[in-house]
Amino acid sequence: MSEPTVIVDSLDVVYQVRGAAGRVTSPIAALGRMVRRPPRREVHAVRNVTFTAYEGQAIGLIGTNGSGKSTLLRTIAGLQPPRRGRVFTRGQPSFLGVNAALMRDLTGERNVVLGCLAMGMSPAETRAKYQEIVDFSGINEKGDFISLPMRTYSSGMAARLRFAIAAAKTHDVLIIDEALTTGDARFQKRSEDRVRELRRAAGTVFLVSHANRSIRDTCERAIWLESGEIRLDGPTDEVVDAYEAYTRKR
């Protein structure tokens, strides 16, 4: 059996948000809430989740909005502290989300260089990978956009560049949160092919996507989360079929 790369043991994640629960029943009540500092309330986002991921696996996380998918992955990446339970990982997981930070006032070129260096690549490796990253992202197909500040990019262009940078390195654990849903069909195909390459290189890939086709095409295992709990964990087609049947009944 392959070696474990991620072990999640009895994980609970609870965080606080501001805002009172319940409906606003009148304009006076609404005005009162605007004037008063809203109280804090707890959100129990992940509940007693346990599973093990192995090298060479691509695992899709599915579930309705608010089911805890992003919170679980952020906790695995070390970006969200758990209340209870433990997470063990081989190496430092790399988190790639649609809102992953790039420096808006710097050019795409500078962001590529800084992103590669931040992932631990040497200056020589960065230079060797630079053109491959730009070509993979496709942002220069209609002009020299790589030399422009990131603030001038569309959301799709920025997302493609984020993925191209992250995918330039083989990771022990790569976490992709909705980052494949932007871009045209050609880029999505390139991205899915790259995920398979990373998996074959003995890395583990977690993928969150509301496009079930991407999960089916890319992952051999899927975990269905609902209300922060694992509803089903198994072969992708089996889990996605059960999830789609569930959503059709809602």
N, C-alpha and C positions, 0 to 999 in steps of 0.2 A: 504494500500500500504506500502511496505517496506520503511525504512528510507533511505534518500540519503547518500551516502558515498563520492561521488566526484561530484562537480558541476564545469563545464567548461563554462565560460561565455565570448563569443565574443573574443576568444583567437587568437592573432597574435604573431608568433615567427619569428624573423628575426635575422640572424647571419651573420658574415663576414668571408670570406675565402680569402686567397691570391691566385692570379692567374687571368690572363686576360681572358675574354670571347673571343670566336672566334677561328678559326683554325690557325695553324701555316702554312704559305704558302711557306716558303723557309728555307733552312739551315741557311742562314744569319739571318733571323728573329728569328729562334729558338735559335741561339747562343746569339742574343741580349737579348732574354728573360731570358736566363740562367745567363747572366752577371748582368742585371738590377734586382733590388729588385721588385718582382711582385706586382702589385697594389692590393689593397683590393677591393672586390666586395661583394655585399649583396646577400644573399639567403633568399628568403621569403618562409620558410619551412611550416608554418601553417597559414591558412588564415581564420579568422573569424569563428572559430570552437566553437560550443555550443552544449552541451549535459549534461545529468545527469545520473550518475550510482547509482544503489541502492544495499543495502546489499543483499547478497545471489546471486548476478549475476556473471556469468563468461562471459566476453565480449571479442570477438575476433576482432583484428584490422587487416584488410587486405588491400592490395593495391600494386601497382607495386613498384619496387625499386625507392627510392627518393620521395615517395608520402607523407612523413612526419610522418610516424607511430612512428618511434623511437624518433623523436624530440618531438612529442606530449606527449609520455609517459615520457620522461625525464623531460619535463616541469611539468607534473602532480606530478612527484616525487620530484620536487624542485631542479633538477640538471641543468635546463636550464631556464634562465629568459625570460619572455615574453616581447614583445615590448608594446603590448596592451592587455587588457582583464584581467580576473582574474580566479584563480583556488582555489576552496574551497575543503578541504578534511577532513574526519573524522580521526584523528590521522595522524601519519607520514607514508606515503606510503613506502613500501619496494620494491626496484628495483632490479630485478634479470636479468642480461643480460649475453650474452655469454662472454663478456669481464669484468664481474664484478671482482673486485680486490680480490685476495687472496695473501697471502704472499709467494712468490715463494721459499724463502730460508728456510721457516719453514716447518715442517712436516704436513702431512694431519691432524694428531691428534691435533696439536697445532692450526691449522686453524679451525677445528671444534669447539674447546673450545673458541677461540677468536671470531668466528662468532656468536656463541650462546650468549656470553656475550654482544657483540655489539648490538644484537637484544633486549637486556633488560632482558634476562633470568638470573636467579640467578645461583651461582655455583652449588647448589643442583639440580636445574632443568637441568643444563648442563650435570652433571654427569648422571642423570636419562635418558637423551635423547641420550647420546653419542653413545651407541652401536646400537640403532635404526637408527641413522643417517648413521653410517658406513655400516650397513646391507642394508639399503635402497639404498645407492650409488652403492653398488656392487663392489667397487674397491678392496676389499680384497678377491674376489672369486678365484683369481689366484695367491695369494701370499700376504705377509704382506705389502701392499703398503701404508697403512695408516701411517706407521712409517717412510716412506721415504719423502724427501723434495718434495714440490709441483713442483719444476722445472723438476723433473724426470717423471711427469705424462704426458700422452697424453692429447690432447685437450678434447677428449671425457671423460676421467676420471675426469679431472678438472671440466668440466661442470656438470657431474653427482654429484660430491661432492658439488658444489655450490648449486644446486637445493635441494639436501638432507638437507643441512644446513638451507636454507631459508624456506623449507617446514616443518621444525620441529616445527615451531611456528605458531599459528593462527594469521593472520594479518587482520587488518581492510581493508587494500588495499594492494594487492600483484600484482606487475607488472612483467610479465615474457616476456622478449624480446628475442625470438629465442633460449631460453635455453632448449627447449624440442626437438630440432631437432638433437641433438647429442646423441649418445648412441644407443644400439640395440633396437629391437622391444619390448623386455621384459621390459627394463627400461622405454621406452616411455609409455607403458601401465601402469606401476606403477605410473609414473608421472601424467598421465591423471586421474587416480583414486584418487591421492592425491589432485589434483586441485578440483575435485568434493567434497572431504571431506572438504576442506577449504571453499568452497562455501556454503555447508550445515551448516557450523559453523557461518554463517551470515557474512562472509568476502566477499569482492569483488575482483575478479581476472580479470586482463587484460592480454590477451595473444596475442603476435605477433608471427606468424609462417607462413612460406611460404608453409607449408604442410597443405593444406586446409582440409584434412581428420582430422587432430588434432583439427582444429577449429570446424568442424562439430561435432566431438565426444565429445568435452569438453565444448563448449559454447552454450548457448541458444540465445544469442544476438550477432550480429556482426555489426561493423562499417567499411564501405569502404571509405578509404581516397584516393583521387586522386589530385595531384598537390596541396597538403596541404588543400584541402577542403573536407567536407563530401559529398560523392556522394550518399550514402544510409546508413540508420541506421534502423535495424529491426531484425526480426527472422533470425537466422543463415542461414538456408537452403535457404531462399529467397534472402538474401544478397550475399551469396557465389555463388548461381546459376547465379545471375546477373553479378557478377564479372567474373566468368569463361566464360560466354558468351561474355563479353567485351574483355577478353584477347585472346579468339580464333579468334576474328575479327581483331586483331592488326597485 
